[in-house]
Amino acid sequence: MHSAKKPHKFSGRTFSAQEVALIQEVVATCAGISRNELAHTICELLNWKRPTGRLKWPEAVQLLERLESKGILTLPAKRSSSAMRSSKNVSAAGQTALHREISGSVEELTPIGVELVQSAAQRRLFRELVRRYHYLGYARPFGARLRYLCHAGRPDRQVLGCLQFSSPAWRMKVRDQWIGWDDATRGRLLQHVVNNSRFLVLARIPNLASKLLGCVLRRLRGDWKNTYGVDPFLVETLVDSRRFHGGCYRAANFSELGRTSGRGRMDRSHQRHGAQVKTVMVYPLVKHARQRLTAGRME
């Protein structure tokens, strides 16, 4: 195993060589506990928290896996959690709703209901819908996250779509240039950007996608502030132009900034350049979002 002789930068924080050595010691001496338990322990030891005081354990899990990939430590084998097992078993009512054909117009389905996913049943349903019907499937989101279920108000309560928002990409050239960020400013203010990392629409109805997006965006800022204590100024999303043209985002007043390099959000070693080029689109949640993201003004 390699020793930790230099700092490691991850998710906007630089971990000193001494901190990495402490992480090594915790992993080596706490045999028998899970990766999540290790992540919680490390967050507590290093005081790695969100502004709300909640531990940043999802990021800590990612950090542990990054250090393992570099040969700095060896993690315990992944465990199959009950949550993962239960995600395969949606209730009979949920299964019925998934297979019902949804037709008509947006007007015939309104008012659209939006639920913030909080209960275990909501989490299971969200995971199953995305796992089965989204082309990327379901994956544990990186860092902070909020998930929503949208349903029809008429003629009965049918699930229409799922949206997930999570931590932003650490570095994207076209976004960073558009905002006017240097590395220091990006590191300080990146938490005020939110990524729309999953969007699933379960019916082919004109204008439904932009309607769902608009309904969720109207409450996203308040929900994110209440959950994480951070005021989001901008939403970003990455559209796979090989599959989609991004019309629903444009209809919801997103702006196109350009294309990614194709590396992917976690490719820091430049091994996948050009592999997955996507269109970058953004939506301001506040007035003068670019100025706030450069000057740091909160008002």
Beta strands, then each sheet from edge to edge (+ up, - down):
strand 1: 8-10
strand 2: 13-15
strand 3: 113-116
strand 4: 145-151
strand 5: 159-166
strand 6: 193-201
strand 7: 234-239
strand 8: 255-259
strand 9: 279-284
sheet 1: 1+ 2-
sheet 2: 3+ 4- 5+ 6- 7- 9+ 8-
end
